[in-house]
Amino acid sequence: MKIIRSMNVVLLPALALAFSVTGAQASGGFKVIHSFTGSDGTRPYAGLAPAPHGGFYVATIWGGSSNGGALTLINRDGTSRVLHSFTGGSDGQNPFGTPFRWSIDGNLYGATEGGGASSCGTIYRYAPHSDSYQQLYAFRCSPDGAYPVAALTDIGGVLESTASEGGASDVGALIFVRSDGSAGTSCSFSGNDGDYPDASITPANGNYYTVAHEDDIGYGTITEFHGVTCNTSVIHRFASGSDGAFPSGSLLFYNNALYGTTVFGGGPNLGTVFRVGLDGGNYAVLHTFQGICCGNSDGSFPESALTLNPVDNMLYGTTTNGGNSSDLGTVFKIDPNSGAETIVHSFSGPDGANPTGDLYIRNGNIYGTTQDGGANGAGVVFKLKT
């Protein structure tokens, strides 16, 4: 097993951030919906998938009955029910990506970074109507895919994502699930078109885009490809300067452009928000994160994707660190036109710490997770009114 995420910062073990308080500690419209206990999961790295009746599905990378991670339902009232505890064996372990609820059958699909017959990860399906878990595919390592950490995306009757390693060059691959349950690796990254992709797929005007954490130069790419083939072209290659470095979160397609984040780069090397045209033109850094150094109260190290709030037409995201003197992360919003950025919430520990997952917005309310913090130090699910 090889866990590759959160390379930018050293995070404390989840239980080291336990607090003897419950509920929300922030004023205003912030509320902790659920603090994980360990038995129902620890460290939700990814975001939330909507469940029936107003609840959410979430995957945690640790916790559950075998401490290999859990697939958990968070009910609307904040109670939880573990749907599956990963054992680290044939069923996989350490699910990093947000589970995907496929409308064609109502089932949940996802990947685990570890476990399976070769310990290189799995693709799974969970059927809520029968409360049954099934492994669809176990990766065999290079030249097969290895260590998938991103969520699956529907690209027109096929779910597709990336594997962070494996493939013919052992620098990443595209993986898929079809509606009949067949799954596997479709093609390989070469290195020139990106190394170690760890983000989901973004459809845009008939083509598909993703980011790779590194490339032959070393600082990452934005890569365009077509369907389940590796007919790729790099539309932007990061240079580790003011344009950002090491993109991690998935891309957002909005107003005929792609928006994303880099974990590093920018002047203080604390990450950026960028915009680029579908052909790679008009690349612009909208915001350079400043962190908490020198009296700032900005975020640092954004790992999540950006999410559009249709109520105010702002883009929302999270940073793993920064915000206030606790340096435990933020929720921020940014104007996609002007680049003006505002910190919406700074985490302090009891209300959560170190968010990395994508946000989910419903009726103007923002929902998300933090890896750490909360009443038990195992992470939280939160709600934030805009």
N, C-alpha and C positions, 0 to 999 in steps of 0.2 A: 504494500500500500504506500502511496506517495501523495501526501496532502500538499498542494502547492499554493493554496490561496492565502491571503493576508500576508504577503511577503513584505509589504511596505512598512509595517509597524510590528513591534513586539507587543502582543496583547497578553494581559494577565490571564491565568487559568480562570475559567468561568466562576468556580466556587470562591475564588479569592476576592470577588467583587460582591459578595453577598451583603445584604443590608437588612436590618431588623425593622423594616417598614414595609407596608403594603400600600398599593394604590398609587395614584399619580402624585408627584411632588411638585410639578410645575403649575404655575398659575395659568389662567386663561383657558383656551380650548384644548389643552393637552390632557390625555387620559391614558393610563396603562390599562389595557383590556385584560391582559393575561401575563403573569410572570411564570416562566417555566420552572419546573420543580426538579428536573433531572429524570424522574421516572417517565414524564411525558415529553422528554426531549431536553437537550442542552445545546446552546449555540445555534440558533436559526440563522444560517449564513445568508439564505436567499429571502425572497419576498413571499407574498401571500397569493394564493389562488382562491377566487371566490367559490364558496360552497352554497348549496341551497339554504334557504331560510336565514340568510344574512350572515352566515358564518364564514370561516376561511380554512383552507388546507395549508399546512406549512410543513416543510421538511427541516429537520435539525441534524447537524453533522455528528453530534454525540448524544448521549443519553439513551433513553429507552431501557428495556429490560436487560440488554446485553452491552450497553454503552457503545453500540455501533451506529447510533442515529435512530431517528423515529420519523414516521409519517403520522401527523397528528391533525385532528379536526379541532379547531377552536370555535366553540359555539358562540352565538350572538351574545349570550350572557357572560361570556368569559370563561366558562368551564371548558375542559378539554377532554378528548377521548383519543387514545392512541389507536391508530388503525393498523399500524405494523411497526414492530421493533426490528431493526436490522441486526443480524447476528454476526456479520463479518464472514459468513460462509457463502453458500451458493446464492443466497438472496441478496448479497452485496452489503456494503457499509459506507457510511459517510456520504449521504445525499446532499450535495451542495446546491443544486439548482432548484428553482421554484417548480413544484409539480404543475403539470399542464392538464387541465380538464378539457378533453376533446369533445366537441359538441356532437360529433357523429355517433358516439356511443355513451357519452356521459362518464367515461372512465378517466382515471388519473394516470398520466404517464410521466416518467422521469428517469433519471440516471443516477447511479451511485459512482463515486470516485474510486472506490475500492471494492474488494470482495469479488465474488465470482470464482470460477474454476482456476483462473490464472492470476487472481488478485489484481486485475487491471480494470475492474469496474463492470457494471451491468446496466442494462435497460430493463425497467420494470413497468408493470401495469397493476393498478389497484381498481377493482370494480366495487363501487359503493353499494350497488343494489344487492350484491351477494356477499359483501364483506370479505372479498378474497384477494389475495396477493399472488402475483405470478411473475417470475423472471422470464422475460422475453429473449434476452440475449446476454451472454457473458463474453466480454472482450478477451482476446487471447494475446494482447500486447503486439508490438510491431512484428509483421507488417499490418496486422489488424489495428483497430483503434485502441486507445488506452487512456484511462483517467479522465472520463468526461465530467465536467463540473458545471456546465451551462444548462439552462432550461431548453426544452424542446419547443419548436415553433411550427404551426401548421402552414405549409407552403403550397397548399392546394391538394389535399387528399393524402399528403405524406407529412409526417412529423420529422423535422430535421434539426440537428444541432451540431456542435463541434466536440471533438475529443482533444484534450490538451496535449496529448502525446500519441505515439503510435503512428500508423501509416507507414508507407514504404521508406520514408526518411526519418521516421521516429520523431517528427516535429509537429504532429497533429493530423487530424483527419476529420472529414464530414461523416456523421452518423445519421441513421434514419430509422423510422418505424412506419410500417404501412398499416392500413386499416385491417388487414387480415392477421395482424400480429407479428408478421415477419419483420426482422430488424437486423441491423449490422452496420458495417462500414461501407460507404459508397465510394470514397476516393481520398487521396492523400494530399496534404500540403507539401510543398517542395522546399520550403525555407525562403526562397526568393519571394514567394507570395505570402510569407508570414510563418513564424514559428510559435508554437504553443498557444493556439487559439483557445480562449477560455470564456468566450461570450456567445450569446444566442444569435440566431439568424434574424435579419430584418428585411422583410419584403419591401420593395419600393419600385413602382412603375414597371413591374414585370421582371425585374432582376432581384438579386439577393445580395446582402451585404453583411459583413461581420468584421470584427477587429481581431488582430493577432497581437499577443502581448509582446512578442519580439519579432525580429526578422534577421536577415543576413547582416544588416548594419548593427542591429541590436536594440532598437527602440520602438518597434512595432509598426503595424500597417493598418490601413483600412482597405479591405479587399472585396472586390465585386466578383460574383460567380453566377452561374446559371443552373437552377434546379439542383439535381443531385449529382451534377458533374463538377469536376474541378477545372473547368474552362474559366480560369481566373485572370483578373487584372488588378494590380494595385493602383488605387486612385490617390492614395496619399501614404507617404513613408515618413514617419516621425524622425526628427533629427536630434532629439534630446536638448533642444534649445527652448526658445520662447514658444514654439508651437506645441510643446507637451511631449511626454514620453510615457511609454507603457500603458496604452489604452486597455481598459479592463471591462467596463460596463458595456452592455449592448447598445447599439445605435438606435436613435429615435428618428423616424421619418416624419417630417412636419414641414408644411409650406414648401414642398419640393426640394428640401435639403435634408441632410443628415446631421443630427446633433449627438454629441457624446462627451465623454470625460476621459482624462488621462490621470493615472495615479500620481505620476511625477511630472516634472517639467514646469515651465513658467519660470519667472524670475527667482522666487524663493525655492523652487523645486518641490512644491507642495501640491502640484496638480493643476489641471485646467478644465474649462468647459470650452468646447469648440463647435464650429459649424462648418460644413463643407458641402459643395454641390455634388450631385450624383455622378458627375464626370470627374470629380476631384478638384474642380475649379472653385475659386472664391473661398479658399480656406481662410478661416478667421478664428482667432482665440477671443471668445466672448468674455471670459473671466479667468484671472490667475489667482488662485487661492493664496492667502497670506498667513493663515494659521493664527496662533495666539502670540507670536513673538512681537515684541516692541509695542505693546499696547493694543494690538489688533484683537478682534473677536470673530475672525473669519474661520471657516473650516479648513481642513487639510486632508489630503489623500482620499479623493472620491473614488469609490469602487463600483457604485451602483450606476444603472442607466438613468436617464432622465425620463420623467413622466409628464405628459401634458395634462393640466387641469383645465377642462373646458369652461369652467366658471369664470376664471380670470385670464385665460390664455397665457398663463405662465408655465414654465417648466420647473418641475420640482425634482430634487435629488437628495442624496445623503453624502456626508463625508465621514470617514472612519474616525477621524480625530478633529481637534480644534473646537472652536465655539466659545468656551469660557476657560477659567483656570483649571477646571477638571480635565480638559483636553480629551474628552470622551466622545466627540462627534457632534454632528449637526444634521438638521433638515434645513435645506436652503431652497430658495426659488430664484429664478433668473428670467429676465425679459428676453425672449428669443430674438427680438429686434435690436434693442439697444445694448444688451449685455448687462444691464443693471442687476446686481445681485443683492439679495437680502437674506439674512439668517432668520429663519422662522422659529426654530427651536434649537437650543443647546442642551445636550444631555449632561447629567451630573452624577449618574450612578443609580440611585433609587428608581429613577424614571427610565433607565436603560443606559447602555453604553456600547460604543463601537458599532454603529449600524453599517451594514454592507449590502443589504438586500434592496431590490427595486421597490419603489412605492406603488401602492394601489390606490386609485382615487375613485370614489363613488359619491355622487351627489355633492361634490365639493369637499367632502371629508377625505383626509389623507390617512391611509392605514399603512403600517410598516412594522418591521422587526428590528431588534438590536441583538447582536451576538451575545452580549454580556449585560451585566447589571440587572436591575429589578430586585424583587424581594429575596430571591434565592441566588442571585449572581449567575443565573443560567440563561438570561436573555428574556426579552419581553415582546409582546405584540402591543402596538400602541395605536391610538387614534388622535388625529390632530385636525381641528376645525380651521378652515381658512376664512 
